[in-house]
C-alpha cells in the first residue's frame, strides 16, 4: 500500500481535479484487473483506448484515474492529467514498488537478432558465478523457483516493476533482460535503473510498428543514448549502427569486434568447422570497474551452442560478465556448459546426419544462420522453410532475397517450403501476396520450390531424401515452431532402434511448438 500524494511525486501532473489524499492498494492499466483502492491509468493503445473503460474501472473499485485527456462526468473521483500515460504508468509502478531495479545489477540487451540467446548466455555466466539471478525475455521470466512463459519480449511496465519487486524480495542480485524496440517506444522500460546496456546489431524488422527504419533504429538506440555516465554501454564495432553510437552516449564504453579487429575486446583464431565455435578473446586495454581493474590478456572460449551468431552473442555476454566482475575461468565454464536457447540454430538431432532448428526471422538473421552453415562441414543441405506469414511483402521479399544470395554458396537448388496452415493462428497466416513474392524470387533465381500446405508433409519430404552427413535445416518463425517435434516424431517411427528418451531430449524444456 502507498499514499496517493507520495506516488504522485514520481510523475508530472499537468492538471488535477478532486484532489484528496488516499491509500492506494495497487495500479492497473486493464480495467478488468482493477481492484478496490487501485489507480487506473488510461493508456491509448493501437486498438483500444483505456479512457473508454473508466466506468468499468470505477465499478471494479478504482480510487483514482490518470488520464491524458480530461474526462467529464467523474467529479467524485480524483483525476490527474499527464502528457504521456505510458511514461506515468512506468514511473508510478517503480514508485509503488519502491524502486526495485535499483537494488540489483540490471543488464538490458537489445538487438534485432540474438537478444534471447545473449540474455540466456549472460544469465548462465552469472549463475555459474553463484549469484542469484533473474531473467526476463521472449521465452520466459524466471527467478528462484519461479518461471513462466512470456507473451511479450518485454513486459508492460507495471508487470515489469512487479517482477523486479519479487526478485528483490527473493534476494536476486543480477537481472538480465531483453529490451525490444516496441518496449522502448512504448515506455515499458521507463524508470528501470539499467547498470549495463548493449546494442549488438540492427537490421530491418518491425518496420510496420515504427513506420520507418530510422524510427526503429532510434527506438533501439535510445537504450544507449539515455544511459547515464555511471553506467556501462557495450557496443559492437562490426555493426555500423551500433558503432555509430560510440559518441552518442554518456555511459562508459566497452567495445567489441569479431571481424574488424577493432575494439576493447576482440575475437581471434575463430574455428567453426564443427558448427560450434572455438576462439580466443583478447582484452586490449585495462577495464576499470570501480576499485577493481581487469588487465589486458587473452583467454580461450569454447561454445556448446552452434552458429556464427553465437560468437557475437557470447562476446556481448563475456563483456557483461567482465563488467559484473565475474572471473574469466567462470565465464569460460559458464559458456562451455550453456546448451543454448530453443530455435536459435539449435541442434535437435546429431547422428549420421544433423537436424538444425532456427527461427530465420529476417534478412539479418538469415544471413548469419546461412553464413554459419557455409563454415560447417557437411554433404548436402535440405532447407525446409516456413514462409513468414502476415509480416508484409517487404519482409518476405528480403527473406527470400537472403536465401537466393546464399543459394550458390551453399549449393541450394531447391527449397521445401510450407504455409504451415494447421500450425499458425490467423495473425500468422501466409497471404497470397507473400506467397507470390517468395515464389517469384525463387523462380527468378532458378531455385525449385516444393510447396506444401502442411508442415508435416514438408518435413517428411526432407527426411525421405536425407543422406549421410547431410544437414536438414528447419527454418522459419511461428510456422516452424512445431518443426523439431514433428521431425523427431517422424524419426521415431522410421528408426525405432534409436533410444526414445535420448531422441526427444532436445524437446524436454521446450516452450514453443510442443503441443
C-alpha positions in Angstrom: 0.0 0.0 0.0 1.1 3.6 -0.6 -0.1 7.1 -0.2 -1.5 8.8 -3.3 0.4 12.1 -2.9 3.6 10.2 -2.3 3.1 8.3 -5.6 2.2 11.5 -7.5 5.7 12.9 -6.7 7.1 10.4 -9.3 5.2 12.0 -12.2 4.5 15.4 -13.7 0.8 16.2 -13.2 -0.4 18.8 -15.6 -3.9 19.2 -14.2 -5.8 17.7 -11.2 -9.4 17.5 -10.2 -11.0 16.5 -6.9 -7.6 16.0 -5.2 -7.6 14.2 -1.9 -5.1 12.0 0.0 -5.9 8.3 -0.4 -4.4 4.9 0.5 -3.5 3.2 -2.8 -3.6 -0.6 -2.8 -2.3 -1.1 -6.4 -2.1 0.0 -10.0 -3.9 -1.2 -13.2 -3.9 -0.4 -16.9 -6.5 -3.1 -17.7 -10.0 -2.1 -16.4 -10.8 -5.8 -15.8 -7.9 -6.2 -13.4 -8.8 -3.2 -11.3 -9.3 -3.9 -7.6 -10.6 -1.9 -4.7 -8.3 1.1 -4.0 -6.3 1.0 -7.2 -5.2 3.8 -9.5 -6.4 3.2 -13.0 -4.0 4.5 -15.7 -5.8 5.2 -19.0 -3.5 4.2 -21.9 -4.2 4.9 -25.5 -3.3 1.7 -27.4 -3.3 0.8 -31.0 -6.6 -0.9 -31.0 -8.3 0.4 -27.8 -8.3 3.5 -25.6 -8.2 3.0 -21.9 -10.2 6.2 -21.4 -13.2 4.3 -22.7 -13.1 1.9 -19.8 -13.2 4.2 -16.9 -16.8 3.2 -15.9 -15.7 -0.5 -15.7 -12.6 0.5 -13.7 -14.5 2.6 -11.2 -17.2 -0.2 -10.9 -14.3 -2.5 -10.0 -13.1 -0.2 -7.3 -10.7 2.3 -8.8 -9.9 5.1 -6.3 -8.3 7.5 -8.8 -7.6 7.8 -12.5 -4.7 9.0 -14.5 -5.6 10.4 -18.0 -4.1 12.1 -21.0 -7.4 14.0 -21.7 -9.8 15.3 -19.1 -12.8 13.0 -18.6 -16.2 14.7 -17.9 -18.7 13.1 -15.6 -16.3 11.8 -13.0 -16.4 14.6 -10.4 -16.5 12.3 -7.4 -13.1 10.7 -8.1 -9.5 12.2 -8.2 -8.4 12.7 -11.7 -4.9 13.6 -12.8 -3.9 14.6 -16.3 -0.4 13.8 -17.7 1.3 14.2 -21.0 2.1 10.6 -21.5 0.2 8.0 -19.5 2.6 5.2 -20.5 5.5 7.1 -19.0 3.4 7.8 -16.0 2.5 4.1 -15.5 6.2 3.2 -15.5 7.1 5.9 -13.0 4.1 5.1 -10.7 4.9 1.4 -10.9 8.5 2.0 -10.0 7.5 4.2 -7.1 4.7 1.9 -5.8 7.2 -1.0 -5.6 9.9 1.3 -4.0 12.3 1.4 -7.0 13.2 -2.4 -7.1 15.6 -2.3 -10.1 17.9 0.0 -8.1 18.5 -2.9 -5.7 20.0 -5.2 -8.4 22.6 -5.0 -11.2 20.3 -4.8 -14.2 21.5 -5.7 -17.7 19.5 -4.6 -20.7 20.1 -6.3 -24.0 18.7 -5.0 -27.3 19.4 -6.0 -30.9 17.4 -7.1 -34.0 18.8 -10.6 -33.7 20.2 -12.5 -30.7 18.6 -10.8 -27.7 17.3 -14.1 -26.3 20.5 -16.1 -26.8 22.6 -13.3 -25.4 20.5 -12.9 -22.3 20.5 -16.6 -21.7 24.3 -16.8 -22.1 24.7 -13.9 -19.7 22.4 -15.5 -17.2 24.4 -18.8 -17.5 27.7 -16.9 -16.7 26.1 -15.2 -13.7 24.6 -18.5 -12.4 28.0 -20.1 -12.8 29.4 -17.3 -10.6 27.0 -18.4 -7.9 24.8 -15.3 -7.7 21.0 -15.3 -7.6 19.7 -14.3 -11.0 16.6 -13.1 -12.7 15.9 -13.5 -16.5 13.2 -11.6 -18.5 12.7 -12.1 -22.2 11.0 -13.6 -25.2 10.9 -17.2 -23.9 10.5 -17.0 -20.2 10.5 -14.9 -17.0 12.4 -16.8 -14.3 13.9 -16.2 -10.8 14.4 -18.5 -7.9 11.9 -21.4 -8.2 9.5 -19.3 -10.3 9.3 -19.4 -14.1 6.5 -18.7 -16.6 6.4 -18.5 -20.5 6.1 -14.9 -21.7 3.7 -13.2 -24.0 5.8 -10.1 -24.7 9.6 -9.9 -25.1 9.5 -7.0 -22.6 6.5 -7.0 -20.2 4.3 -3.9 -19.7 5.9 -1.5 -17.2 3.6 -2.3 -14.3 4.2 -6.1 -14.7 8.0 -5.5 -15.2 8.4 -3.5 -12.0 6.3 -6.1 -10.1 8.7 -8.8 -11.4 11.7 -6.7 -10.1 10.0 -6.3 -6.7 9.5 -10.1 -6.5 13.1 -10.6 -7.5 14.4 -8.1 -4.9 12.3 -9.8 -2.2 14.0 -13.1 -3.1 17.4 -11.5 -2.9 18.2 -11.6 -6.6 21.3 -9.6 -7.2 21.6 -9.7 -11.0 18.8 -9.4 -13.6 19.3 -9.9 -17.4 16.5 -8.8 -19.7 15.7 -8.4 -23.3 14.6 -4.9 -24.3 12.5 -4.8 -27.5 12.2 -1.8 -29.8 8.5 -1.6 -29.0 9.2 -1.7 -25.3 11.5 1.3 -25.7 9.0 3.1 -27.9 6.0 2.4 -25.6 7.9 3.3 -22.4 7.7 -0.3 -21.0 11.2 0.1 -19.5 10.5 3.5 -18.2 12.1 4.2 -14.8 14.2 0.9 -15.0 17.7 1.5 -13.5 19.9 -0.2 -16.0 23.6 -0.7 -15.0 24.7 -2.3 -18.3 23.1 -1.8 -21.7 24.1 -3.2 -25.1 23.1 -2.9 -28.7 24.6 -5.7 -30.7 23.1 -5.4 -34.2 20.4 -3.7 -36.2 18.6 -4.9 -39.4 15.1 -4.4 -40.9 12.4 -5.7 -38.6 9.1 -4.4 -37.0 9.0 -1.5 -39.6 5.2 -1.8 -39.5 5.2 -0.7 -35.9 7.8 2.1 -36.1 6.9 3.4 -39.6 10.5 3.6 -40.9 13.9 2.0 -40.3 15.2 5.3 -38.9 12.5 5.3 -36.2 13.1 1.7 -35.5 16.8 2.4 -35.0 16.1 5.4 -32.9 13.9 3.3 -30.6 16.7 0.8 -30.2 19.4 3.4 -29.8 17.5 5.2 -27.0 18.7 2.5 -24.6 22.3 3.5 -25.3 21.7 7.3 -25.7 19.8 7.6 -22.5 22.3 5.7 -20.3 23.9 7.8 -17.5 27.6 8.5 -17.0 27.9 6.0 -14.2 26.6 3.1 -16.4 28.2 0.9 -19.0 27.3 0.5 -22.7 28.6 -2.4 -24.7 28.8 -1.7 -28.5 29.6 -3.9 -31.4 32.0 -2.1 -33.8 31.4 -4.6 -36.6 27.8 -3.3 -36.8 27.8 0.2 -38.3 24.6 1.2 -36.4 25.9 0.0 -33.1 29.3 1.7 -33.8 27.6 5.0 -34.6 26.5 5.3 -31.0 30.1 5.4 -29.6 29.9 9.2 -29.4 26.2 9.4 -28.6 26.2 8.2 -25.0 27.4 9.5 -21.7 27.9 5.9 -20.4 31.3 4.3 -20.0 32.1 2.2 -23.2 33.2 -1.3 -23.7 33.5 -2.1 -27.4 33.9 -5.4 -29.2 34.7 -6.9 -32.6 34.7 -10.3 -34.2 35.7 -9.3 -37.8 37.4 -6.0 -37.9 39.9 -6.4 -35.0 38.8 -3.1 -33.5 37.5 -2.6 -30.0 38.4 -3.3 -26.4 37.5 -7.0 -26.8 38.3 -8.8 -30.0 37.8 -12.3 -31.2 40.8 -14.2 -32.7 41.6 -17.6 -34.1 37.9 -18.5 -34.8 37.2 -22.1 -35.6 33.7 -23.0 -36.8 34.4 -26.2 -38.6 32.1 -28.3 -36.4 29.5 -25.6 -36.2 30.4 -25.0 -32.6 32.8 -22.1 -32.2 36.2 -22.1 -30.6 38.1 -18.8 -30.4 40.4 -16.6 -28.4 39.3 -13.3 -26.7 41.8 -10.6 -26.4 41.3 -7.8 -23.8 43.2 -5.0 -25.5 43.2 -2.3 -22.7 42.6 -2.2 -19.0 39.0 -2.2 -17.9 38.4 -0.2 -14.7 35.3 -1.2 -12.7 35.0 0.8 -9.5 38.1 0.0 -7.4 38.9 -3.1 -9.5 40.6 -3.5 -12.8 41.0 -6.2 -15.5 44.4 -6.1 -17.2 45.0 -6.8 -20.9 45.2 -10.5 -21.6 44.0 -13.4 -23.8 41.8 -16.4 -22.9 40.1 -19.2 -24.9 36.4 -19.8 -25.3 34.7 -22.9 -26.4 30.9 -22.8 -27.1 28.4 -25.7 -26.9 25.9 -23.6 -28.9 26.4 -23.8 -32.6 26.4 -20.9 -35.0 28.4 -17.9 -36.1 25.8 -15.6 -34.4 26.7 -17.4 -31.2 30.1 -15.9 -31.3 28.7 -12.3 -31.4 26.2 -13.2 -28.7 28.9 -14.7 -26.5 31.2 -11.7 -26.9 28.4 -9.5 -25.5 27.8 -12.0 -22.7 31.5 -12.1 -22.0 31.6 -8.3 -21.8 28.6 -8.2 -19.4 30.3 -10.9 -17.3 33.5 -9.0 -17.1 31.6 -5.8 -16.1 29.8 -7.8 -13.4 33.2 -8.8 -12.1 32.9 -12.5 -12.9 36.3 -14.2 -13.0 37.4 -15.3 -16.5 37.6 -19.1 -15.7 33.9 -18.8 -14.5 33.0 -17.1 -17.8 34.7 -19.9 -19.7 33.0 -22.6 -17.7 29.5 -20.9 -17.9 29.6 -20.6 -21.7 31.0 -24.1 -22.2 28.2 -25.6 -20.1 25.4 -23.4 -21.7 23.4 -25.6 -24.0 21.6 -22.9 -26.0 18.1 -21.5 -26.5 15.4 -23.3 -28.3 15.0 -22.5 -32.0 18.2 -20.4 -32.2 20.4 -22.5 -34.5 19.5 -25.4 -32.2 21.0 -28.9 -32.9 18.0 -31.2 -32.4 19.5 -34.3 -33.9 23.1 -35.3 -34.4 23.9 -38.7 -35.7 24.6 -39.9 -39.3 23.0 -36.5 -40.3 22.1 -33.4 -38.5 18.8 -31.5 -37.9 19.1 -27.8 -37.1 16.2 -25.7 -36.0 16.4 -21.9 -36.5 13.7 -19.1 -36.3 15.0 -17.5 -39.5 13.2 -14.3 -38.7 14.6 -11.6 -41.0 17.2 -10.8 -43.6 20.0 -10.2 -41.0 19.1 -13.3 -39.0 19.0 -15.5 -42.2 22.4 -14.1 -43.3 24.0 -15.0 -40.0 22.5 -18.5 -40.0 23.5 -19.4 -43.5 27.0 -17.9 -43.1 27.5 -20.3 -40.2 26.4 -23.2 -42.4 29.0 -22.1 -45.0 31.7 -22.6 -42.4 30.4 -26.1 -41.4 31.5 -29.4 -42.9 28.6 -31.4 -44.3 27.4 -33.1 -47.5 24.1 -31.6 -48.7 21.7 -29.1 -47.2 18.0 -29.7 -47.1 16.2 -26.4 -46.4 12.7 -26.7 -45.0 11.3 -23.1 -44.9 8.1 -22.0 -43.3 7.2 -18.8 -45.2 6.7 -15.9 -42.7 3.0 -15.1 -42.5 1.3 -11.7 -42.2 4.6 -9.7 -42.0 4.2 -8.0 -45.3 5.6 -8.2 -48.8 8.8 -6.3 -47.9 9.9 -8.6 -45.1 9.1 -11.7 -47.2 10.9 -10.3 -50.3 14.0 -9.6 -48.2 13.9 -13.0 -46.6 13.7 -14.6 -50.0 16.5 -12.4 -51.2 18.7 -13.7 -48.4 18.1 -17.3 -49.4 18.7 -16.5 -53.0 22.0 -14.7 -52.3 23.3 -17.7 -50.3 21.9 -20.4 -52.6 25.0 -20.7 -54.9 27.4 -20.6 -51.9 25.6 -23.4 -50.2 24.5 -25.5 -53.2 20.8 -24.8 -52.7 19.0 -25.7 -55.8 15.6 -26.4 -54.2 13.6 -25.3 -51.2 11.0 -27.3 -49.4 8.5 -24.6 -48.5 5.4 -24.7 -46.3 2.5 -22.5 -45.4 2.1 -24.5 -42.2 -1.6 -23.9 -42.3 -2.5 -26.1 -39.3 0.2 -24.7 -37.0 -0.3 -21.0 -37.2 -3.1 -18.7 -35.9 -4.9 -16.2 -38.1 -2.4 -13.4 -37.3 0.5 -15.5 -38.8 -1.2 -17.0 -41.9 0.7 -16.5 -45.2 -1.1 -14.1 -47.5 -1.4 -14.7 -51.2 0.9 -11.7 -51.9 3.6 -13.0 -49.5 3.5 -16.4 -51.2 3.6 -14.8 -54.7 6.7 -12.7 -53.8 8.5 -15.8 -52.4 7.8 -17.9 -55.4 8.8 -15.1 -57.8 12.1 -14.6 -56.1 12.9 -18.4 -56.2 11.7 -18.7 -59.8 13.9 -15.8 -60.9 16.9 -17.4 -59.2 16.2 -20.8 -60.8 15.5 -22.5 -57.4 12.9 -25.2 -57.5 10.2 -24.9 -54.8 8.3 -27.9 -53.4 5.4 -26.2 -51.7 3.3 -27.9 -49.0 0.3 -26.5 -47.2 1.2 -28.6 -44.1 4.4 -28.6 -42.2 4.3 -32.3 -41.5 4.4 -33.1 -45.3 7.3 -30.7 -45.8 9.4 -32.3 -43.0 8.5 -35.8 -44.3 9.8 -34.8 -47.8 13.2 -33.7 -46.3 13.6 -36.7 -44.1 12.8 -39.1 -47.0 15.7 -37.7 -49.0 18.3 -37.1 -46.3 21.6 -38.8 -46.7 24.7 -39.5 -44.6 26.5 -36.3 -43.4 23.6 -34.1 -44.7 22.1 -31.2 -42.8 18.3 -30.6 -42.6 17.6 -27.0 -41.6 14.2 -26.4 -40.2 13.8 -22.6 -40.8 11.1 -20.2 -40.0 9.3 -18.4 -37.3 5.8 -19.2 -36.0 5.1 -21.7 -38.7 8.2 -23.7 -37.9 7.7 -23.7 -34.1 6.5 -27.4 -34.1 9.0 -28.5 -36.8 11.5 -30.1 -34.4 8.8 -32.1 -32.6 7.3 -33.2 -35.9 10.8 -34.2 -37.3 11.7 -36.2 -34.2 8.3 -38.0 -34.1 8.8 -39.0 -37.7 12.3 -40.2 -37.0 11.0 -42.2 -34.0 8.6 -44.1 -36.3 11.2 -44.6 -39.1 14.0 -45.6 -36.7 12.6 -47.4 -33.7 16.1 -48.6 -32.8 17.0 -45.1 -31.6 16.7 -44.6 -27.9 13.4 -42.7 -27.5 14.4 -40.7 -24.4 17.7 -39.6 -25.9 15.9 -38.7 -29.2 13.4 -36.4 -27.6 15.8 -34.8 -25.1 16.0 -31.5 -27.1 12.3 -31.0 -26.5 12.4 -31.6 -22.8 12.4 -27.9 -21.7 10.7 -26.5 -24.8 8.1 -23.8 -24.7 7.4 -23.3 -28.4 5.7 -25.9 -30.6 5.3 -28.7 -28.0 1.6 -29.0 -28.1 
